[in-house]
Amino acid sequence: MPEIQQPKINLDQTTAIKCEKCGCEVFTEGVVLRKVSPILTGTGQPGVIPIPVFYCTECGHVNNEMLPRELQNKDEDGE
């Protein structure tokens, strides 16, 4: 199997992602859970979809850009 080469990117040519709330540059991975209606699961049972996201280690905020497009710009109640 041929080896896949990753492009060499100089970190000087990148920009830091900062927390939209506090400006921190350190994030950790978490999971957003979404409920699924029994009608949509096709099993007659409700379901849960885990969505991996990164959140700020200082204040816990999830930047909008780190959410799937369908969840961007929604408040924490999903509305």
N, C-alpha and C positions, 0 to 999 in steps of 0.2 A: 504494500500500500504506500503510495507516494506521500511524503511529508508535506503538510500544508504550511507555507511560510506566512507568518503574520507580518503586516507592513511595519516597518520601523518608524515609530513616531517619537519625535523629540518632545519631551514634556514642556520645553520652553515654548512650544507652538500650541499649547492647550490653554484653556481657561478653567479656573476653579468653579465648581458649582457650590453656591452658598445657600444656606437656609434662607427662605423668603421672609421669615419672621425675625430671626436673631442674628443672621450673618455667619453662623458657625459653618465650617467647612468639613466637618466630620459627620458621617452618616453610618447607620447600621441597618441591617436588613430585618424587616418585620413582615407580617402577613395581614392583609385586609381581608376580612371574611364577608361574603355576600350570600344572603339567603336566596334560594331558588324555589319558586312555587312548585307544588306537586304536579301541576298541569304541565309545566315546562320540563320537568325531569323525565316524564314518560313512565315513571314507576309508581305513581300514586303516592309517593313519599316526598316530603320536602327535602331539599338538598342544600349543600353549602359549597361555595366556590372559594378556594384560597387564592389570593392574588399577592404575589411577592412584591414588596415595595421597599424603598429606602427611606428612613426617617432620621431627623436630626438627633444627635446624641445629647445636645444641650436642652432643647425645649420639646422634642418629640414631634415637631411639625413635619408633615409630608409635603414637599414641594409639588405644586400642580404638575410640573413636567415629569414627575416620577410616577404619576398615576396613569392607568390606561385611559385612552382618549374618552371613553364613555363615562368615566368618573371625574374628569377634569372640570374645574370650575363649579363643583357642587359643594354645598356645605356639608358638615359632618353628619347631618341627619339624612343625607342622600337626596335632599330636595333642592 
